[in-house]
Amino acid sequence: MQQTIEQLQYLRLNGLLEAWQQQQAQPTYQDLSFDERLALLVESEYLRRQNQRMHRRLKQARLFTNAALDDVDFQVKRGLNKAHFLQWTQGQWLSKHLNLMLIGPTGVGKTFLSCVLAEHLCKQGMTVRYFKTADLICQLKMAKVDGSFPKFRKQLAAFNLIVLDEWLRDPLSDHDAREILDFLDERYRRASCLFATQLPIKQWHQKIEEPTLADAILDRIVHDSVRVMLKGESMRKLTSSMINEKQEDSPAEKTT
């Protein structure tokens, strides 16, 4: 038995080993056939590996915030269609290499919703990477300086989805616009992007200094993108503890 344990450890079949030790320790499994017990052992190893892959994808995504689908409040009036959002979590738009735009005012939940989608898609087996747009541009520049650009470029191309948060928050210089254009060219109709931004599309062009580059960038985004226009008050305001405190104090204030 010890030799078998060592061999399973050498083969890194830890899920199978744990399940086998559990079967040995509990009489519940003794009346099962060999095939039935083997099936349970294999399933345990399979699930362990699937969970490991999922955790690697989530770690690799580097999401800005931990967010799950159950955390989304669909009762808040912000222009979010529940049926559509749940459909997006299934990832069919990724298989079609479409983009998704989340457009709305500050605090309406663009980053949060982006991370919810990214987290759920990771669990569905998709590979995702989150960036603030300024950070991506910075990393692209640094990779060209230190010689790691070919590797970084290959890594980016491999992701099913790249989230670009704070899209066009800052104006794009000529150099930055070229970096973004090259990045978008790599993904055009090959892989998807999610753009989270405060700016309506009609204002995008003026945030890119070079008009020719602006035309090229927008041409690679807008025609293959699903647009989601969000509205409403800041979620930070609606969920602030100060709001609750004021509401609790208001009766006392009226009596004084």
C-alpha positions in Angstrom: 0.0 0.0 0.0 2.8 2.4 0.8 4.4 1.8 -2.6 1.0 2.6 -4.2 0.8 5.8 -2.2 4.2 6.9 -3.3 3.5 6.1 -7.0 0.3 8.2 -6.9 2.2 11.0 -5.3 4.9 10.8 -7.9 2.2 10.9 -10.6 0.6 13.9 -8.8 -2.7 12.1 -8.6 -3.5 13.7 -5.3 -7.2 13.9 -5.8 -7.3 10.2 -6.6 -5.1 9.4 -3.7 -7.3 11.3 -1.2 -10.4 9.7 -2.5 -8.8 6.2 -2.3 -7.7 6.8 1.3 -11.3 7.9 2.1 -12.6 4.7 0.5 -10.2 2.7 2.6 -11.2 4.4 5.8 -15.0 4.3 5.4 -17.0 1.0 5.1 -19.7 2.8 3.0 -17.7 2.1 -0.1 -16.9 -1.6 0.6 -20.0 -3.0 -1.1 -19.4 -1.1 -4.3 -18.0 -2.9 -7.4 -14.5 -2.3 -8.5 -15.7 -0.3 -11.5 -18.0 1.9 -9.3 -15.2 2.7 -6.9 -12.7 3.4 -9.8 -15.3 5.8 -11.3 -15.4 7.7 -8.0 -11.7 7.9 -7.8 -11.3 9.2 -11.4 -14.1 11.7 -10.8 -12.3 13.0 -7.7 -9.1 13.5 -9.6 -10.9 15.2 -12.5 -12.7 17.7 -10.3 -9.5 18.5 -8.4 -7.8 19.4 -11.7 -10.7 21.4 -13.0 -10.7 23.4 -9.8 -7.0 24.0 -10.0 -7.4 25.3 -13.6 -10.2 27.5 -12.6 -8.2 29.0 -9.7 -5.3 29.6 -12.0 -7.5 31.4 -14.5 -8.9 33.6 -11.7 -5.5 34.4 -10.4 -4.2 35.1 -13.9 -7.2 37.5 -14.6 -5.9 39.9 -11.8 -9.4 41.3 -11.4 -9.7 44.7 -9.7 -12.3 43.5 -7.2 -13.7 40.1 -6.1 -17.2 39.9 -7.5 -19.6 37.1 -8.1 -22.8 36.9 -10.1 -24.9 36.6 -6.9 -23.6 40.0 -5.8 -25.3 41.9 -8.6 -28.4 43.8 -7.5 -30.7 43.8 -10.5 -33.3 45.8 -8.6 -31.2 49.0 -8.9 -32.4 51.2 -11.7 -29.3 51.7 -13.9 -30.4 50.4 -17.3 -29.1 46.9 -16.8 -31.2 44.2 -18.4 -31.0 41.1 -16.2 -31.7 38.6 -19.0 -29.1 40.2 -21.3 -26.5 40.3 -18.5 -27.0 36.6 -17.7 -26.7 35.8 -21.4 -23.4 37.6 -21.5 -22.1 35.5 -18.6 -22.4 32.4 -20.8 -19.8 33.7 -23.2 -21.3 33.2 -26.6 -20.2 36.7 -27.6 -16.6 35.6 -27.0 -17.0 32.7 -29.4 -18.1 35.2 -32.0 -15.2 37.5 -31.1 -17.5 40.4 -30.3 -16.6 43.3 -27.9 -18.7 44.6 -25.1 -19.0 48.3 -24.0 -20.2 49.3 -20.6 -20.8 53.0 -20.8 -22.1 55.1 -17.9 -21.4 57.8 -15.3 -19.0 57.5 -12.4 -20.1 55.0 -9.7 -22.8 53.3 -11.7 -20.9 50.0 -11.4 -19.0 49.5 -14.6 -15.8 48.1 -13.0 -17.9 45.9 -10.7 -20.0 44.5 -13.5 -16.9 44.0 -15.7 -15.3 41.9 -12.9 -18.5 39.9 -12.3 -18.5 39.0 -16.0 -14.8 38.2 -16.0 -15.1 36.1 -12.9 -18.0 34.0 -14.2 -16.3 33.6 -17.6 -13.2 32.2 -15.9 -15.4 29.7 -14.2 -16.9 28.8 -17.6 -13.4 27.9 -18.8 -12.5 31.2 -20.5 -9.2 33.0 -20.0 -9.5 36.7 -19.0 -7.1 39.5 -18.2 -8.1 42.8 -16.5 -6.3 46.1 -17.1 -6.8 49.7 -16.4 -6.2 51.2 -19.9 -3.3 53.4 -18.7 -1.6 50.4 -17.1 -1.8 48.4 -20.3 -0.2 51.2 -22.3 2.5 51.5 -19.7 3.2 47.7 -19.8 3.3 47.7 -23.6 5.9 50.5 -23.5 8.0 48.8 -20.8 7.9 45.5 -22.6 9.4 47.1 -25.7 12.2 48.7 -23.7 13.2 45.6 -21.7 12.9 43.2 -24.7 10.0 41.2 -23.4 7.5 42.5 -25.9 7.3 39.4 -28.1 6.4 37.2 -25.1 4.0 39.8 -23.7 2.3 40.2 -27.1 1.9 36.4 -27.3 0.4 36.3 -23.8 -2.2 39.0 -24.6 -3.2 37.4 -27.8 -4.0 34.1 -26.0 -6.6 35.6 -23.7 -10.2 35.0 -24.7 -11.2 38.4 -23.2 -9.2 41.5 -22.1 -11.0 44.0 -19.9 -10.0 47.6 -20.6 -11.3 49.6 -17.6 -11.2 53.4 -17.5 -11.2 53.4 -21.3 -10.2 56.8 -22.6 -10.2 58.4 -19.2 -7.0 60.1 -20.2 -6.4 61.5 -23.7 -4.3 59.3 -26.0 -1.1 60.9 -27.3 0.0 59.9 -30.8 2.4 57.3 -29.3 -0.2 55.9 -26.9 -2.8 55.7 -29.7 -0.4 53.7 -31.9 0.2 51.2 -29.0 -3.6 50.8 -28.6 -4.1 50.5 -32.4 -1.5 47.7 -32.6 -3.0 46.0 -29.7 -6.5 46.1 -31.2 -5.2 44.9 -34.6 -3.9 41.8 -32.9 -7.4 41.0 -31.5 -9.6 42.3 -34.3 -12.1 39.5 -35.0 -9.8 37.0 -33.3 -10.6 37.7 -29.6 -12.8 40.0 -27.5 -12.4 43.1 -25.4 -14.6 44.7 -22.8 -14.5 48.5 -22.6 -15.7 50.1 -19.4 -15.9 53.9 -19.8 -17.6 57.1 -18.7 -17.5 58.6 -22.1 -20.3 58.2 -24.7 -19.0 56.9 -28.0 -19.5 60.3 -29.7 -16.8 61.7 -27.4 -14.2 59.0 -28.1 -12.7 60.6 -31.2 -11.8 63.9 -29.5 -9.9 62.0 -26.7 -7.4 60.7 -29.3 -5.0 63.5 -30.4 -4.3 62.2 -34.0 -7.6 62.1 -36.0 -6.3 59.4 -38.4 -5.4 57.1 -35.5 -8.8 57.9 -33.8 -10.6 56.8 -37.0 -8.6 53.6 -37.1 -9.2 52.8 -33.4 -12.9 53.4 -33.5 -13.3 51.5 -36.7 -11.9 48.4 -35.1 -14.2 48.6 -32.1 -17.6 50.1 -32.7 -18.8 47.8 -35.6 -18.4 44.5 -33.6 -19.5 45.7 -30.2 -22.5 45.2 -28.0 -23.3 48.5 -26.3 -24.7 48.8 -22.8 -25.7 52.3 -21.7 -25.9 52.5 -17.9 -27.4 55.3 -15.9 -28.5 56.3 -12.4 -26.9 57.4 -9.2 -23.5 56.3 -7.9 -23.6 52.9 -6.2 -21.1 54.3 -3.8 -23.6 56.8 -2.7 -26.5 54.3 -2.5 -24.4 51.8 -0.4 -22.7 54.4 1.8 -23.0 53.8 5.5 -23.5 57.6 5.9 -26.8 57.4 4.1 -28.1 54.7 6.5 -26.9 56.8 9.5 -28.7 59.9 8.3 -31.9 57.9 7.7 -31.6 56.5 11.3 -31.0 60.0 12.7 -33.8 61.7 10.8 -36.7 60.8 13.2 -34.7 62.2 16.2 -33.9 65.3 14.3 -37.6 66.0 13.6 -38.5 65.7 17.3 -35.8 68.2 18.4 
